[in-house]
């Protein structure tokens, strides 16, 4: 059975939770933009109330981080 759009959106939410949760941000935060710098990532996020914030990883990427970034990068291409 092919993946549905809802399944993909759930993956995006999981990816955001993995990356932002690992940096201490709550589940109300969403990623607006993300980029890689070597073996780390940084970007801009937005809270549910519209306020934006910057984030940056302090540790090298894990395999789970890489998966999450791949999902988010694909989502941005599909917009």
C-alpha positions as a Markdown table, in Angstrom:
| # | Residue | x | y | z |
|---|---|---|---|---|
| 1 | Unk | 0.0 | 0.0 | 0.0 |
| 2 | Unk | 1.5 | 3.4 | -1.0 |
| 3 | Unk | 2.2 | 6.0 | 1.7 |
| 4 | Unk | -0.6 | 8.6 | 2.1 |
| 5 | Unk | -0.1 | 12.3 | 2.5 |
| 6 | Unk | -1.2 | 12.0 | 6.1 |
| 7 | Unk | 1.6 | 9.5 | 6.7 |
| 8 | Unk | 4.1 | 11.9 | 5.3 |
| 9 | Unk | 2.8 | 14.8 | 7.4 |
| 10 | Unk | 3.2 | 12.6 | 10.5 |
| 11 | Unk | 6.8 | 11.9 | 9.5 |
| 12 | Unk | 7.4 | 15.7 | 9.2 |
| 13 | Unk | 6.0 | 16.2 | 12.7 |
| 14 | Unk | 8.1 | 13.3 | 14.0 |
| 15 | Unk | 11.2 | 14.8 | 12.4 |
| 16 | Unk | 10.6 | 18.2 | 13.9 |
| 17 | Unk | 10.0 | 16.7 | 17.3 |
| 18 | Unk | 13.3 | 14.7 | 17.1 |
| 19 | Unk | 15.4 | 17.7 | 16.1 |
| 20 | Unk | 13.8 | 20.4 | 18.2 |
| 21 | Unk | 13.1 | 18.1 | 21.2 |
| 22 | Unk | 16.7 | 17.1 | 21.2 |
| 23 | Unk | 17.6 | 20.8 | 21.6 |
| 24 | Unk | 15.0 | 21.3 | 24.4 |
| 25 | Unk | 12.2 | 23.0 | 22.5 |
| 26 | Unk | 8.6 | 21.9 | 23.2 |
| 27 | Unk | 6.2 | 20.1 | 20.8 |
| 28 | Unk | 4.5 | 23.4 | 20.0 |
| 29 | Unk | 7.6 | 24.5 | 18.0 |
| 30 | Unk | 7.8 | 23.9 | 14.3 |
| 31 | Unk | 10.8 | 24.2 | 11.9 |
| 32 | Unk | 10.5 | 27.0 | 9.3 |
| 33 | Unk | 14.0 | 26.6 | 7.8 |
| 34 | Unk | 16.9 | 24.1 | 8.4 |
| 35 | Unk | 20.4 | 23.8 | 7.0 |
| 36 | Unk | 23.5 | 21.7 | 7.4 |
| 37 | Unk | 26.9 | 23.0 | 8.3 |
| 38 | Unk | 29.3 | 20.1 | 8.2 |
| 39 | Unk | 28.1 | 17.6 | 10.7 |
| 40 | Unk | 25.7 | 19.9 | 12.5 |
| 41 | Unk | 22.5 | 21.8 | 11.7 |
| 42 | Unk | 20.9 | 25.1 | 12.4 |
| 43 | Unk | 17.7 | 26.9 | 11.4 |
| 44 | Unk | 14.7 | 29.0 | 12.3 |
| 45 | Unk | 11.6 | 27.8 | 14.1 |
| 46 | Unk | 8.2 | 29.2 | 15.0 |
| 47 | Unk | 6.1 | 28.8 | 18.1 |
| 48 | Unk | 2.3 | 28.3 | 17.7 |
| 49 | Unk | 1.8 | 32.0 | 18.5 |
| 50 | Unk | 3.9 | 33.0 | 15.5 |
| 51 | Unk | 7.0 | 34.1 | 17.4 |
| 52 | Unk | 10.2 | 32.9 | 15.7 |
| 53 | Unk | 13.5 | 31.6 | 17.2 |
| 54 | Unk | 16.8 | 30.4 | 16.0 |
| 55 | Unk | 18.3 | 27.0 | 16.9 |
| 56 | Unk | 21.6 | 25.2 | 16.4 |
| 57 | Unk | 22.9 | 21.8 | 17.2 |
| 58 | Unk | 25.9 | 21.5 | 19.5 |
| 59 | Unk | 26.7 | 17.9 | 18.7 |
| 60 | Unk | 27.4 | 15.9 | 15.6 |
| 61 | Unk | 24.5 | 14.5 | 13.8 |
| 62 | Unk | 23.2 | 11.0 | 14.7 |
| 63 | Unk | 21.6 | 8.7 | 12.2 |
| 64 | Unk | 18.2 | 9.7 | 13.6 |
| 65 | Unk | 19.0 | 13.4 | 13.1 |
| 66 | Unk | 20.1 | 12.6 | 9.5 |
| 67 | Unk | 16.8 | 10.9 | 8.8 |
| 68 | Unk | 14.8 | 13.8 | 10.3 |
| 69 | Unk | 16.7 | 16.4 | 8.2 |
| 70 | Unk | 16.1 | 14.3 | 5.1 |
| 71 | Unk | 12.4 | 14.2 | 5.7 |
| 72 | Unk | 12.2 | 18.0 | 6.4 |
| 73 | Unk | 14.3 | 18.8 | 3.3 |
| 74 | Unk | 12.0 | 16.7 | 1.1 |
| 75 | Unk | 9.0 | 18.3 | 2.6 |
| 76 | Unk | 10.3 | 21.8 | 1.8 |
| 77 | Unk | 11.0 | 20.7 | -1.8 |
| 78 | Unk | 7.4 | 19.4 | -2.1 |
| 79 | Unk | 5.9 | 22.7 | -1.0 |
